[in-house]
Amino acid sequence: MATTVWLEIARRNHLELTKLWTTQKISPIGETTVMNRQGMMPLQFVARSGHAQMVDVWLREYPIIDISHQDQREQTAL
């Protein structure tokens, strides 16, 4: 799986795909540290875009995701 898959899922708010992958035990762990050019991780895309359901699924299913990571502008998903 390409390391940019979770960034694209976040960018496009693919909630149904995320739910399907969680039932199939496909985990973004290891890929959650993938960053874009601005230093943003997938969770930051989801949170910044206001996709509350996606944030809820990711944090519930993957509690190891780093919620305190800061991008280049020192912003976090919180």
N, C-alpha and C positions, 0 to 999 in steps of 0.2 A: 504494500500500500504506500502510495506516495506520501511524503511528509507534509504536503500542502493540503491533503484531503480535509483534515479537521479545520484548517483555516477557511477553506471554501464552504464547508458545512456551516461554520459560524457566520461567514459573510452573507450567505444566502438563506440563513435561518431554516435549514432542512430539519425541522423538528421530527417529522415522521421517519426520516432516515436515521436520525439519532435514536429514536425509540426502537426501531427495528434492530439496529446494531447492538443496543443494550440487551435486547432479548437473545441475541446471538452471541453475546459475550465478546463483542468486538470492542476493544478498549482503545481510547486515545492516549492512554498512559504511555509515556515515552514520546508521544507526539504532542502532548499538551505544552511542551517546552519549545515547540517550533514558533519562531517569531517572524513577523514581516519586517519590512525595511524600517519601520518606525519603532520596532521593538515590542509590538503588541502580540500577545498570545491569543489563541482562539477564544478563550473565555472573555477576554477584553472586547473582542468584536461583538460577541453576543450581548454582553452587558451594555456596551456603548450604544448598540442599536435598539435597546429597550425590549429585547426578546426575553421577557420574564419566564415564560414557560421553558425555554431552552436552558436558561440559567438554572432553573429549578431541577430539570432533568440531569444536567451535567453535575451539579453539586451533590445531588442525591445519589446518583449512580457512580460517580468518580470523586469521592471525597478527598482524594490525594491531590487534586488540582490545586495549584498555588494561586490563591486569591489575592495575595499581597504583592505579586510581581509588578514592578514599575516599568512602564515603557519609557521612551526617550524624553517624554514630557513629564515624567514622574507621576503619571496617572496609573491607578490600579483598576481592577474590575469592580472593586467596591465603589 
